[in-house]
């Protein structure tokens, strides 16, 4: 602001002397001094909220297949697009634990690591950092909250298979809204002592702002596939945004479409596409919120590609594809990243998965 006032004073002085001066700078845009308009200083608007959505195993081929079968996706709306390198610290092919830990901590670590570095020492996650800065936080997943991707945002364990230990890391945390499965791993009394209201109804809709909320889709470790699960991911995303947006200091929310990955591991294109279309419905809900809110950065990406999916043919009119898989595991190809909202221009181009963390941290001004 001082710079702007300074240059206005110069313009007025030059105006009195009837001298025309053109000043060009990369970061500052000036209006005509004689117009009486204010000097405009270009600054990147920073978001109050960030929604990070991870389509587990979602590569370009998976997105392309879903576009054909569904006749389009909401992901196509995004104009700021980049690519993310996915390798872990110990392997060209990452797993979900290392991939999610890179997003949550900004550190590349070994496959299987949950919120810890290559030395197995705990790393502060972006959710923990957001909590320390008084932001509200949320986690949603179409799998157990103890699974690799959601776990990497709150837990610190050396092996992703340590589900009970990962669940124990939730107690004492300040995460405001959690939705997923894995109920057998959690102690309901401890959660209630942490001020959580426990929801066990898949269509629950009452979320008291004075409580934190843990919404279990069912009483099992895993939820069913989309055909039986219905619109729960989209619905829980909508309810979380209604709840978190009422908080005063902004929020960070991570939403995972977990079972896109499972369809890839099964080499089942129908499973993969249905889960991705389901994820895209939640994308629309988040995008509608971000557009209306104006202060929310929405980021859509993946931790890795799964299955080495190839699209060998298709029929656009009939919404059909011919596909093949080259693997039942993850691959090392880059994954896309889409963004919308304040700061979205920072996510264009090619970047490391760890860069996503540092960009989010800087945009939210997290110390």
C-alpha positions as CSV (number, residue, x, y, z in Angstrom):
1,X,0.0,0.0,0.0
2,X,2.9,2.4,0.8
3,X,4.3,1.6,-2.6
4,X,1.0,2.5,-4.3
5,X,0.7,5.8,-2.4
6,X,4.3,6.6,-3.2
7,X,3.7,6.2,-6.9
8,X,0.4,8.2,-6.8
9,X,2.3,11.1,-5.3
10,X,4.9,10.8,-8.1
11,X,2.2,10.8,-10.7
12,X,0.5,13.8,-9.2
13,X,3.8,15.6,-9.1
14,X,4.6,14.8,-12.8
15,X,1.1,15.8,-13.7
16,X,1.7,19.3,-12.3
17,X,4.8,19.5,-14.4
18,X,3.0,18.3,-17.5
19,X,5.4,15.4,-17.9
20,X,4.2,12.0,-19.1
21,X,6.1,9.0,-17.7
22,X,5.5,5.4,-18.5
23,X,6.7,3.0,-15.8
24,X,6.7,-0.7,-16.5
25,X,7.3,-3.4,-13.9
26,X,6.5,-7.1,-13.8
27,X,4.8,-7.0,-10.4
28,X,3.0,-3.6,-10.7
29,X,0.4,-2.3,-13.1
30,X,-0.3,1.4,-13.2
31,X,-3.3,3.3,-14.6
32,X,-2.9,6.6,-16.5
33,X,-1.9,9.3,-14.0
34,X,-4.2,11.8,-15.6
35,X,-7.3,9.5,-15.2
36,X,-7.4,9.9,-11.4
37,X,-7.8,6.2,-10.9
38,X,-5.8,4.3,-8.2
39,X,-2.6,2.5,-8.8
40,X,-3.2,-1.3,-9.0
41,X,-0.6,-3.6,-7.5
42,X,-0.8,-7.2,-8.8
43,X,-0.8,-9.6,-5.9
44,X,-1.8,-13.3,-5.8
45,X,-4.9,-13.5,-3.7
46,X,-4.5,-16.1,-1.0
47,X,-7.3,-18.5,-0.1
48,X,-9.0,-18.7,3.3
49,X,-9.7,-22.4,2.7
50,X,-8.2,-25.3,0.8
51,X,-10.0,-28.5,-0.3
52,X,-7.5,-31.2,-1.5
53,X,-9.2,-34.0,-3.3
54,X,-7.2,-37.2,-4.1
55,X,-8.5,-39.7,-6.6
56,X,-6.4,-42.7,-5.5
57,X,-4.9,-44.4,-8.6
58,X,-6.5,-41.8,-10.9
59,X,-4.4,-41.3,-14.0
60,X,-5.2,-39.6,-17.3
61,X,-6.5,-42.8,-18.8
62,X,-8.9,-43.4,-16.0
63,X,-10.2,-39.8,-16.4
64,X,-10.5,-40.2,-20.2
65,X,-12.4,-43.4,-19.8
66,X,-14.9,-41.8,-17.4
67,X,-15.4,-38.8,-19.7
68,X,-16.5,-41.2,-22.5
69,X,-18.7,-43.4,-20.4
70,X,-20.3,-40.6,-18.4
71,X,-20.5,-38.2,-21.4
72,X,-18.3,-35.7,-19.6
73,X,-16.9,-34.9,-16.1
74,X,-16.9,-31.9,-13.9
75,X,-13.1,-32.1,-13.8
76,X,-13.2,-30.8,-17.4
77,X,-14.2,-27.4,-16.0
78,X,-10.7,-26.7,-14.6
79,X,-8.3,-24.5,-16.6
80,X,-5.3,-24.5,-14.3
81,X,-3.7,-27.9,-14.9
82,X,-0.4,-29.4,-14.2
83,X,1.4,-32.8,-13.7
84,X,2.8,-34.3,-10.6
85,X,5.8,-36.6,-10.3
86,X,5.0,-39.4,-7.9
87,X,8.1,-41.4,-7.0
88,X,8.9,-42.2,-3.3
89,X,12.3,-41.9,-1.6
90,X,13.1,-45.6,-2.1
91,X,11.3,-46.5,-5.3
92,X,10.4,-45.1,-8.7
93,X,6.9,-46.6,-8.1
94,X,5.2,-45.0,-5.0
95,X,2.6,-46.6,-2.8
96,X,-0.3,-44.6,-1.3
97,X,1.4,-44.2,2.0
98,X,4.5,-42.5,0.7
99,X,2.5,-40.6,-1.9
100,X,0.1,-39.2,0.6
101,X,2.9,-38.4,3.1
102,X,4.5,-36.3,0.4
103,X,1.3,-34.3,0.0
104,X,0.8,-34.1,3.8
105,X,4.3,-33.2,4.9
106,X,6.4,-32.1,1.9
107,X,8.9,-35.0,2.4
108,X,9.5,-37.9,0.1
109,X,9.6,-41.1,2.2
110,X,9.8,-44.8,1.8
111,X,6.8,-46.9,0.6
112,X,4.7,-47.9,3.6
113,X,5.5,-44.9,5.7
114,X,2.7,-43.1,7.4
115,X,3.5,-39.5,8.3
116,X,7.2,-40.3,9.0
117,X,10.4,-39.6,7.1
118,X,12.9,-42.0,5.7
119,X,14.4,-42.2,9.2
120,X,11.0,-43.2,10.6
121,X,10.8,-39.9,12.6
122,X,7.5,-38.2,12.8
123,X,6.8,-35.3,10.5
124,X,4.3,-32.5,11.1
125,X,1.4,-32.9,8.7
126,X,-0.5,-30.1,7.0
127,X,-3.6,-30.9,9.1
128,X,-1.6,-30.7,12.3
129,X,-0.1,-27.4,11.1
130,X,-3.5,-26.1,10.2
131,X,-4.8,-27.0,13.6
132,X,-1.9,-25.2,15.3
133,X,-2.9,-22.1,13.2
134,X,-6.5,-22.4,14.4
135,X,-8.0,-23.6,11.1
136,X,-10.8,-26.1,11.1
137,X,-9.9,-29.5,9.5
138,X,-11.6,-32.4,7.9
139,X,-10.9,-35.9,6.4
140,X,-13.2,-37.9,4.2
141,X,-12.5,-41.2,2.5
142,X,-14.3,-44.1,0.8
143,X,-12.2,-46.5,2.8
144,X,-11.1,-47.0,6.4
145,X,-9.7,-43.8,8.0
146,X,-6.7,-45.9,9.0
147,X,-5.9,-46.6,5.4
148,X,-2.7,-45.1,3.8
149,X,-4.0,-41.9,2.3
150,X,-6.2,-40.5,5.1
151,X,-3.9,-41.9,7.8
152,X,-0.9,-40.0,6.3
153,X,-2.6,-36.7,7.2
154,X,-2.9,-37.4,10.9
155,X,-0.9,-40.5,12.0
156,X,2.8,-41.3,12.4
157,X,3.7,-44.9,12.0
158,X,6.5,-46.8,10.3
159,X,4.2,-49.2,8.5
160,X,0.9,-48.7,6.9
161,X,-0.4,-52.1,8.0
162,X,-0.3,-51.0,11.7
163,X,-4.0,-50.1,11.6
164,X,-4.6,-50.2,15.4
165,X,-1.6,-48.0,16.1
166,X,-2.7,-45.6,13.3
167,X,-6.2,-45.4,14.8
168,X,-4.7,-44.6,18.2
169,X,-3.0,-41.6,16.7
170,X,-6.4,-39.9,16.2
171,X,-7.0,-39.4,19.9
172,X,-6.1,-35.9,21.1
173,X,-6.1,-34.5,17.6
174,X,-8.2,-31.6,16.7
175,X,-9.7,-32.8,13.4
176,X,-13.2,-31.4,13.3
177,X,-14.9,-33.6,10.7
178,X,-14.0,-37.2,9.8
179,X,-16.0,-39.5,7.5
180,X,-15.2,-43.0,6.3
181,X,-15.0,-46.5,7.8
182,X,-12.7,-48.5,10.0
183,X,-15.0,-48.4,13.1
184,X,-13.6,-51.7,14.6
185,X,-10.2,-50.0,15.0
186,X,-11.5,-47.1,17.1
187,X,-12.5,-46.7,20.8
188,X,-15.8,-44.9,20.9
189,X,-15.4,-43.8,24.5
190,X,-12.1,-42.2,23.7
191,X,-13.6,-40.4,20.7
192,X,-16.4,-39.1,22.8
193,X,-13.9,-37.9,25.4
194,X,-12.3,-36.0,22.6
195,X,-15.7,-34.2,22.0
196,X,-16.6,-36.3,19.0
197,X,-20.2,-37.0,18.2
198,X,-20.3,-40.5,16.6
199,X,-22.5,-40.9,13.6
200,X,-23.3,-44.4,12.4
201,X,-26.1,-43.6,10.0
202,X,-25.0,-43.3,6.4
203,X,-27.5,-40.6,5.8
204,X,-27.0,-38.6,9.0
205,X,-27.5,-34.9,8.6
206,X,-27.2,-33.2,12.0
207,X,-23.8,-31.7,12.8
208,X,-23.6,-29.6,15.9
209,X,-21.0,-26.8,15.5
210,X,-20.1,-27.2,19.2
211,X,-19.0,-30.8,18.6
212,X,-16.4,-32.5,16.4
213,X,-17.8,-35.3,14.3
214,X,-16.8,-38.8,13.3
215,X,-19.1,-40.2,10.7
216,X,-18.8,-43.9,10.1
217,X,-20.5,-45.1,6.9
218,X,-21.0,-48.5,8.5
219,X,-19.7,-50.7,11.3
220,X,-17.2,-52.5,9.1
221,X,-13.6,-51.9,8.2
222,X,-14.5,-51.2,4.5
223,X,-17.4,-49.5,2.8
224,X,-19.0,-51.3,-0.2
225,X,-18.5,-50.3,-3.8
226,X,-20.3,-47.4,-5.3
227,X,-23.2,-49.6,-6.5
228,X,-24.2,-50.3,-2.9
229,X,-22.7,-47.2,-1.3
230,X,-24.7,-44.8,-3.4
231,X,-24.1,-41.0,-3.2
232,X,-22.5,-41.1,0.3
233,X,-19.1,-39.5,-0.8
234,X,-20.8,-36.6,-2.4
235,X,-23.2,-36.2,0.5
236,X,-20.6,-36.3,3.2
237,X,-18.5,-33.8,1.2
238,X,-21.5,-31.5,1.1
239,X,-22.2,-31.8,4.8
240,X,-18.5,-31.3,5.7
241,X,-18.4,-28.1,3.7
242,X,-21.6,-26.8,5.4
243,X,-20.0,-27.6,8.8
244,X,-16.4,-26.4,8.2
245,X,-17.4,-23.2,6.5
246,X,-19.1,-22.0,9.7
247,X,-15.8,-22.0,11.4
248,X,-14.2,-18.5,11.8
249,X,-10.6,-19.0,10.7
250,X,-10.9,-21.0,7.5
251,X,-10.3,-24.7,7.0
252,X,-8.3,-27.5,5.3
253,X,-10.3,-30.5,4.0
254,X,-8.9,-33.7,2.3
255,X,-11.4,-35.8,0.4
256,X,-10.2,-39.2,-1.1
257,X,-11.9,-41.3,-3.7
258,X,-10.2,-44.5,-2.5
259,X,-11.7,-47.2,-4.6
260,X,-10.6,-45.9,-8.0
261,X,-7.4,-47.6,-7.0
262,X,-9.1,-50.8,-6.1
263,X,-10.7,-51.1,-9.5
264,X,-7.2,-50.6,-11.0
265,X,-5.7,-53.4,-8.9
266,X,-8.6,-55.7,-9.9
267,X,-8.1,-54.7,-13.6
268,X,-11.8,-54.0,-13.6
269,X,-12.6,-51.0,-15.9
270,X,-16.3,-50.8,-14.8
271,X,-15.3,-50.7,-11.2
272,X,-12.7,-48.0,-11.9
273,X,-14.9,-45.8,-14.0
274,X,-17.9,-46.0,-11.6
275,X,-15.7,-45.0,-8.7
276,X,-14.2,-42.1,-10.6
277,X,-17.6,-40.8,-11.7
278,X,-18.6,-41.0,-8.0
279,X,-15.5,-39.0,-7.1
280,X,-16.4,-36.5,-9.8
281,X,-19.8,-35.9,-8.2
282,X,-18.0,-34.8,-5.0
283,X,-15.7,-32.6,-7.2
284,X,-18.8,-30.8,-8.4
285,X,-20.0,-30.2,-4.9
286,X,-16.6,-28.8,-3.9
287,X,-16.4,-26.8,-7.0
288,X,-19.8,-25.3,-6.6
289,X,-18.8,-24.3,-3.0
290,X,-15.5,-22.8,-4.2
291,X,-17.2,-20.7,-6.9
292,X,-19.8,-19.4,-4.5
293,X,-17.4,-18.8,-1.7
294,X,-14.7,-17.0,-3.6
295,X,-12.1,-17.6,-0.9
296,X,-11.5,-21.4,-1.4
297,X,-8.8,-23.1,-3.4
298,X,-9.8,-26.5,-4.8
299,X,-7.1,-28.9,-5.8
300,X,-7.8,-32.3,-7.6
301,X,-5.0,-34.8,-8.0
302,X,-3.9,-38.4,-7.5
303,X,-1.2,-40.1,-5.5
304,X,-0.3,-42.4,-8.4
305,X,-1.8,-44.2,-11.3
306,X,-2.9,-47.8,-10.9
307,X,-3.1,-50.6,-13.4
308,X,-1.3,-49.1,-16.4
309,X,-4.6,-48.5,-18.0
310,X,-4.6,-48.2,-21.8
311,X,-7.6,-47.1,-23.9
312,X,-7.4,-49.2,-27.1
313,X,-10.6,-48.1,-28.7
314,X,-14.1,-46.8,-28.2
315,X,-17.3,-45.3,-29.4
316,X,-18.2,-41.8,-28.3
317,X,-21.8,-42.1,-29.6
318,X,-22.5,-45.3,-27.6
319,X,-20.3,-44.1,-24.6
320,X,-18.2,-47.3,-24.9
321,X,-14.5,-47.9,-24.5
322,X,-12.1,-50.7,-25.2
323,X,-9.4,-51.0,-22.5
324,X,-6.6,-53.1,-21.3
325,X,-4.4,-53.1,-18.2
326,X,-0.6,-53.7,-18.2
327,X,-0.3,-54.3,-14.5
328,X,-2.2,-55.1,-11.3
329,X,0.0,-52.6,-9.4
330,X,0.8,-48.9,-9.4
331,X,2.8,-47.3,-12.2
332,X,5.3,-44.5,-12.3
333,X,3.6,-42.1,-14.8
334,X,2.9,-38.6,-13.7
335,X,-0.6,-37.8,-12.6
336,X,-2.6,-34.7,-13.4
337,X,-3.4,-31.9,-11.0
338,X,-6.3,-29.5,-11.5
339,X,-7.0,-26.4,-9.4
340,X,-9.5,-23.6,-9.1
341,X,-9.7,-20.5,-6.9
342,X,-7.3,-18.1,-5.2
343,X,-3.7,-19.3,-5.9
344,X,-4.6,-21.9,-8.5
345,X,-2.0,-20.5,-10.9
346,X,0.6,-21.9,-8.6
347,X,-0.3,-25.5,-9.6
348,X,0.3,-25.3,-13.3
349,X,3.3,-27.0,-14.9
350,X,5.3,-30.0,-13.8
351,X,6.0,-30.4,-10.1
352,X,7.1,-32.9,-7.5
353,X,4.4,-34.3,-5.2
354,X,6.2,-32.6,-2.3
355,X,5.8,-29.2,-4.0
356,X,2.0,-29.5,-3.5
357,X,2.5,-29.4,0.2
358,X,4.7,-26.3,0.2
359,X,2.4,-24.4,-2.2
360,X,-0.6,-25.1,0.1
361,X,1.4,-24.2,3.2
362,X,2.5,-20.9,1.7
363,X,-1.0,-20.0,0.4
364,X,-2.6,-20.7,3.8
365,X,0.2,-18.8,5.5
366,X,0.9,-21.7,7.8
367,X,3.9,-21.1,10.1
